[in-house]
Amino acid sequence: MRSLRIATRKSALALWQTEHVAARLRAIEPGLQVELVPLSTRGDEVLDRSLAAIGGKGLFLKELELAMERGEADCAVHSLKDVPMELEPGFEMPAILQRANPFDAWVSAEFADLQALPAGAVVGSSSLRRQAQLKARRPDVEVRDLRGNVNTRLAKLDEGQYQAIVLACAGLQRLGMDERIRQTLAAPDWLPAPAQGAIAIECHHSAVRWIDLLRELDHAETRLQVSAERAMNRRLHGSCQVPVAAYAERDGERFILRGLVGDAGSGELVRAAAGAVVKELTQAEALGVEVAEHLLAQGGRRLLGG
Ligand SMILES: NCc1[nH]cc(CCC(=O)O)c1CC(=O)O
């Protein structure tokens, strides 16, 4: 009987995602032992500043990667949207699981949607991407930072510090809090983070004896979708400093990829979209680069500070 050690963050959502991966793996390999290695990352510990202000790539990954390098864990489970466009040398992503709901959720006890808010109302989100899309629609509402895990953010909403908050549908659904979703902020109007709703497994090249098992959880269609979105983000030099959103949708043999670059302060949004036949990874990535080029040409370059 072999035993797999999975590095994970300690939030309720991260633990749910890791338990989910563990259950899927046990179903493939009966008798597999799974041990969780819960770790705290810089992104979890520094809560008084926005992620953009902390800066740096892989704020939610580093400690997990160090544990894998030291041989203390065999793989790690991440929300793919938190994973930098380029993995650290020596690491790979053997599996991207089937995507859950990729969209954002409007969460509010009092107000059914963004339009129903009175002027001056306070909406909570620390995501520049969400801030920009909120400001674009309602320049008269105040968008205030809101860090912390899903439960912390909901508690701050319930205390009345905010009239509404925006969270990922996938996180709420995984934690059994579907009923909190007052409205789904769906494409094409409102775009999510590249790869939102997809769970990824990362491992070090030295974990050869686990690779075949981990690869079994890969979902080819999801990998195509998120590869288009991430290729767009990569071409824009996607960091956490500038709001970027993307969503790839299948239409028969084709993908439609929609993307936007924004400014969180002013609410200015630059949008672009393109379609192409996508059957393999290189086609998905080419589509991502094409939409990025459109965004750059149409004003995105200025917003990205170039
Ligand atoms: N930023 C943290 C984070 N990373 C992934 C999710 C949601 C789950 C997912 O996208 O798979 C969340 C919570 C949120 O944005 O509300």
The ligand as a MOL file (V3000), in Angstrom:
LIG
                    3D

  0  0  0     0  0            999 V3000
M  V30 BEGIN CTAB
M  V30 COUNTS 16 16 0 0 0
M  V30 BEGIN ATOM
M  V30 1 N -8.7000 34.3860 -4.5140 0
M  V30 2 C -8.8420 33.2130 -3.7060 0
M  V30 3 C -9.5620 32.1370 -4.4330 0
M  V30 4 N -8.9090 31.2750 -5.2250 0
M  V30 5 C -9.8340 30.4370 -5.8030 0
M  V30 6 C -11.0770 30.7970 -5.3360 0
M  V30 7 C -12.3390 30.1700 -5.7470 0
M  V30 8 C -12.2550 28.7730 -6.2820 0
M  V30 9 C -11.8110 28.6610 -7.7000 0
M  V30 10 O -11.6480 29.6290 -8.4530 0
M  V30 11 O -11.6090 27.4850 -8.1140 0
M  V30 12 C -10.9340 31.8600 -4.4490 0
M  V30 13 C -11.9980 32.5400 -3.6880 0
M  V30 14 C -12.6580 33.6820 -4.4160 0
M  V30 15 O -12.0860 34.2640 -5.3500 0
M  V30 16 O -13.8050 34.0270 -4.0390 0
M  V30 END ATOM
M  V30 BEGIN BOND
M  V30 1 1 1 2
M  V30 2 1 2 3
M  V30 3 1 3 4
M  V30 4 2 3 12
M  V30 5 1 4 5
M  V30 6 2 5 6
M  V30 7 1 6 7
M  V30 8 1 6 12
M  V30 9 1 7 8
M  V30 10 1 8 9
M  V30 11 2 9 10
M  V30 12 1 9 11
M  V30 13 1 12 13
M  V30 14 1 13 14
M  V30 15 2 14 15
M  V30 16 1 14 16
M  V30 END BOND
M  V30 END CTAB
M  END
